[in-house]
Amino acid sequence: MTDHVHDLVSVRTASERLLTAAAALDNAAVSESSRLPGWTRGHLLAHLARNADALVNVLEGRPMYLSAEVRDADIERDAPRPLDAQLADLGKSAARFQDAGAVPADWSRTVELRNGVVDSASRVPFRRWAEVELHHVDLGIGYELEDVPAEFTAREIDFLTERFRGHPDVPATRLGDGAGRIWTTGGGAGGGPVAVEGPAADLLGWLAGRRDGAALRTEGGPLPALPPL
């Protein structure tokens, strides 16, 4: 089983790092566009706060969100707030997530996330870690995929290659980071196998939809087009 205690510590560290970086912004910067199309930095900060509360719901046996419409409306409501309100909300929601994670529980139990997705409760802290790390990069304030912890990069590649394994639109694909680590994914579509190699940060960026894969090398066919996450 995933070490949820270790991952909760990693979430706390990542959250503190993001809060420190965001504190250097000003109200004008919060209203500027993020790297996610259609979202400002305020949208990202609001989403991170509401996601923490949503994952508390998951850990406590409630629906993650009341509905997709309520989720989206909450983000739109909170996005225009000034920086101090954003930081206070994000800090408090991060603390609520840590408190929920500290409650003795059966971490092997199955929990339900969005859209009917189920997972082990022990993986919820890692899912939150992914939200914090990737959206810190999405803020576009100097934190890049090359800056995220190497452990997170490797594990998120594990997670995403597992997600795309057997996908009907992805041919058999073998990924290598040039440092001896190999992953396989796809296999549901014809063609391949395609070998994809490059730095771990670029592999993660391609898998997570943050980079176009131009820095990656391929053999056996073109770089596969991945479905949206």
Backbone torsions as a table, in degrees:
resi	resn	phi	psi	omega
1	MET	NA	144.4	177.4
2	THR	-56.9	143.4	179.7
3	ASP	-82.0	90.3	-176.1
4	HIS	-66.2	-29.7	179.6
5	VAL	-65.5	-46.4	176.4
6	HIS	-58.9	-43.7	-177.0
7	ASP	-68.6	-33.5	175.7
8	LEU	-63.0	-38.6	175.8
9	VAL	-64.3	-42.0	179.4
10	SER	-64.4	-38.8	176.6
11	VAL	-62.0	-44.8	-179.5
12	ARG	-60.7	-45.3	-179.7
13	THR	-62.5	-44.4	-179.9
14	ALA	-64.9	-39.0	179.7
15	SER	-65.8	-42.3	178.2
16	GLU	-63.6	-39.4	179.3
17	ARG	-63.7	-42.6	179.7
18	LEU	-66.6	-44.4	-179.7
19	LEU	-61.6	-40.1	178.3
20	THR	-63.6	-43.9	-179.8
21	ALA	-66.7	-42.6	-178.7
22	ALA	-67.4	-28.0	-179.8
23	ALA	-64.3	-18.7	179.0
24	ALA	-82.5	-5.6	178.7
25	LEU	-80.2	179.7	171.2
26	ASP	-132.7	178.3	-175.2
27	ASN	-61.4	-36.3	179.8
28	ALA	-65.2	-41.6	-179.4
29	ALA	-65.4	-34.4	179.4
30	VAL	-65.1	-30.9	-178.5
31	SER	-84.8	-5.8	-179.9
32	GLU	-79.9	162.4	-178.3
33	SER	-65.0	140.9	170.8
34	SER	-89.1	-172.2	176.6
35	ARG	-82.2	-7.2	176.7
36	LEU	-91.1	122.8	-176.5
37	PRO	-53.9	129.1	176.3
38	GLY	85.5	-4.1	-179.0
39	TRP	-116.8	135.0	170.0
40	THR	-82.5	174.2	173.0
41	ARG	-62.4	-32.5	176.7
42	GLY	-62.3	-38.7	175.5
43	HIS	-59.9	-44.3	-179.1
44	LEU	-63.5	-45.5	-179.7
45	LEU	-64.1	-41.0	178.2
46	ALA	-64.3	-42.8	178.5
47	HIS	-60.8	-43.2	-179.4
48	LEU	-62.6	-39.4	178.4
49	ALA	-66.1	-46.4	-178.3
50	ARG	-70.5	-30.6	176.6
51	ASN	-66.0	-39.1	176.9
52	ALA	-59.3	-45.5	178.8
53	ASP	-65.7	-36.2	179.1
54	ALA	-64.3	-38.4	179.3
55	LEU	-74.4	-26.3	169.0
56	VAL	-62.1	-43.7	176.2
57	ASN	-55.2	-45.2	-179.5
58	VAL	-60.1	-47.6	-177.9
59	LEU	-65.4	-28.1	-178.0
60	GLU	-97.7	10.2	172.0
61	GLY	84.4	15.7	177.0
62	ARG	-104.1	164.1	174.6
63	PRO	-58.4	143.3	-177.7
64	MET	-59.5	-49.2	174.9
65	TYR	-132.3	150.8	176.7
66	LEU	-62.1	-38.2	176.5
67	SER	-168.4	165.4	176.0
68	ALA	-62.4	-35.8	-178.7
69	GLU	-66.8	-41.4	178.2
70	VAL	-66.0	-42.5	177.1
71	ARG	-54.9	-51.7	-176.5
72	ASP	-65.1	-39.7	-179.4
73	ALA	-65.6	-37.4	178.8
74	ASP	-64.1	-40.9	179.0
75	ILE	-65.2	-45.6	179.8
76	GLU	-62.8	-37.4	178.8
77	ARG	-63.7	-42.9	-172.0
78	ASP	-88.8	-17.7	-174.9
79	ALA	-59.0	-38.6	-174.7
80	PRO	-78.5	0.0	-174.8
81	ARG	-64.3	153.3	176.3
82	PRO	-67.6	165.4	-173.8
83	LEU	-57.1	-44.0	-175.4
84	ASP	-63.1	-37.1	177.5
85	ALA	-68.3	-39.2	178.3
86	GLN	-62.0	-46.8	-177.3
87	LEU	-66.9	-40.3	179.5
88	ALA	-63.7	-44.0	-179.9
89	ASP	-64.9	-45.6	-178.7
90	LEU	-64.7	-40.7	178.3
91	GLY	-63.5	-43.4	-179.1
92	LYS	-69.2	-39.2	180.0
93	SER	-69.1	-36.4	176.1
94	ALA	-62.7	-39.3	178.3
95	ALA	-66.6	-38.0	178.2
96	ARG	-63.7	-37.8	178.0
97	PHE	-64.8	-43.6	178.3
98	GLN	-61.9	-41.4	179.3
99	ASP	-62.5	-42.0	179.3
100	ALA	-65.0	-35.7	179.3
101	GLY	-71.9	-19.7	-179.2
102	ALA	-85.2	-9.6	-179.0
103	VAL	-74.4	129.2	177.1
104	PRO	-55.8	132.8	-175.8
105	ALA	-159.4	168.5	173.7
106	ASP	-85.3	98.4	-175.7
107	TRP	-77.1	-5.7	175.9
108	SER	-87.7	-5.7	-176.4
109	ARG	-68.3	158.4	177.0
110	THR	-91.1	134.9	178.1
111	VAL	-123.6	158.7	-179.8
112	GLU	-107.6	132.8	178.9
113	LEU	-104.1	-148.5	179.3
114	ARG	-76.8	153.6	170.3
115	ASN	56.7	31.1	177.0
116	GLY	78.0	5.4	178.5
117	VAL	-70.1	134.2	176.5
118	VAL	-118.7	154.3	-179.1
119	ASP	-160.1	170.5	173.4
120	SER	-73.6	141.7	176.2
121	ALA	-56.0	-31.1	-177.7
122	SER	-64.7	-19.1	-179.1
123	ARG	-91.8	-7.6	-178.4
124	VAL	-61.7	-45.3	177.4
125	PRO	-58.3	-37.6	177.6
126	PHE	-66.6	-38.3	177.2
127	ARG	-61.2	-38.7	176.4
128	ARG	-67.3	-38.8	177.6
129	TRP	-58.8	-41.9	179.1
130	ALA	-62.9	-41.8	177.7
131	GLU	-57.8	-46.9	-175.7
132	VAL	-67.6	-47.2	-177.1
133	GLU	-65.0	-50.3	-174.8
134	LEU	-68.5	-38.3	179.7
135	HIS	-75.5	-24.1	170.6
136	HIS	-61.1	-43.8	176.1
137	VAL	-62.5	-42.1	-177.7
138	ASP	-63.4	-23.0	178.2
139	LEU	-62.8	-26.5	179.3
140	GLY	67.9	44.9	-177.3
141	ILE	-122.1	26.0	173.9
142	GLY	106.4	-2.3	178.4
143	TYR	-103.1	118.1	-173.8
144	GLU	-114.8	170.9	179.1
145	LEU	-60.5	-28.5	176.1
146	GLU	-68.2	-16.0	-177.2
147	ASP	-93.9	-15.5	-177.2
148	VAL	-70.9	154.1	-179.1
149	PRO	-57.5	139.7	-178.5
150	ALA	-59.2	-36.0	178.3
151	GLU	-60.8	-44.1	179.6
152	PHE	-62.8	-44.8	-178.9
153	THR	-56.4	-49.2	-178.7
154	ALA	-63.4	-42.4	-177.5
155	ARG	-72.1	-34.1	177.8
156	GLU	-71.4	-34.2	173.1
157	ILE	-63.6	-42.2	174.7
158	ASP	-54.1	-49.0	-175.9
159	PHE	-63.2	-45.4	-175.4
160	LEU	-74.2	-36.9	176.4
161	THR	-66.2	-34.7	174.7
162	GLU	-64.4	-39.6	-178.7
163	ARG	-63.5	-37.9	-177.5
164	PHE	-90.8	-3.9	-177.7
165	ARG	-63.9	127.6	-179.4
166	GLY	78.6	3.9	-176.8
167	HIS	-63.5	135.2	-174.8
168	PRO	-65.9	-15.1	-179.4
169	ASP	-103.1	1.9	-174.6
170	VAL	-120.4	121.1	177.2
171	PRO	-70.1	165.0	177.1
172	ALA	-55.6	127.2	-173.0
173	THR	-136.2	134.7	178.3
174	ARG	-116.3	123.3	-178.2
175	LEU	-107.5	139.9	174.9
176	GLY	-138.1	141.4	-177.9
177	ASP	-98.2	5.3	-179.3
178	GLY	77.7	-1.8	179.7
179	ALA	-116.5	17.4	176.7
180	GLY	97.8	-6.3	-179.9
181	ARG	-91.7	132.7	-176.1
182	ILE	-126.2	138.6	174.5
183	TRP	-131.1	152.5	173.1
184	THR	-124.7	148.1	-179.3
185	THR	-155.6	179.9	179.8
186	GLY	65.0	-151.9	178.5
187	GLY	108.9	-7.8	-179.3
188	GLY	-88.5	-15.7	179.6
189	ALA	-105.5	158.9	177.4
190	GLY	-69.9	168.0	-179.3
191	GLY	90.7	176.3	-180.0
192	GLY	80.3	-173.9	3.6
193	PRO	-72.1	145.7	177.1
194	VAL	-105.9	129.6	175.3
195	ALA	-98.0	128.3	-179.2
196	VAL	-123.1	127.7	-178.0
197	GLU	-137.0	143.8	176.8
198	GLY	171.2	177.4	178.5
199	PRO	-57.8	148.5	-177.1
200	ALA	-56.2	-38.0	-179.4
201	ALA	-62.8	-38.3	179.4
202	ASP	-73.4	-35.5	174.4
203	LEU	-61.6	-45.3	178.7
204	LEU	-62.8	-44.2	-179.8
205	GLY	-59.0	-41.3	178.7
206	TRP	-67.3	-48.3	-178.5
207	LEU	-62.7	-36.3	-175.9
208	ALA	-89.9	3.4	178.5
209	GLY	74.0	20.9	-179.9
210	ARG	-100.1	-15.0	178.2
211	ARG	-139.6	155.1	-175.0
212	ASP	-86.0	-1.9	178.4
213	GLY	83.4	7.7	-177.9
214	ALA	-61.7	-25.0	-178.5
215	ALA	-85.5	-2.5	-177.3
216	LEU	-93.5	150.1	176.5
217	ARG	-103.5	141.8	-179.4
218	THR	-129.0	150.9	171.7
219	GLU	-136.9	143.8	177.6
220	GLY	91.0	0.1	179.6
221	GLY	153.7	174.0	178.3
222	PRO	-70.3	163.8	176.2
223	LEU	-60.8	124.0	-178.6
224	PRO	-61.0	144.7	172.7
225	ALA	-83.5	122.0	-176.5
226	LEU	-93.1	143.0	175.2
227	PRO	-68.9	156.3	179.0
228	PRO	-64.3	150.8	177.8
229	LEU	-74.9	NA	NA
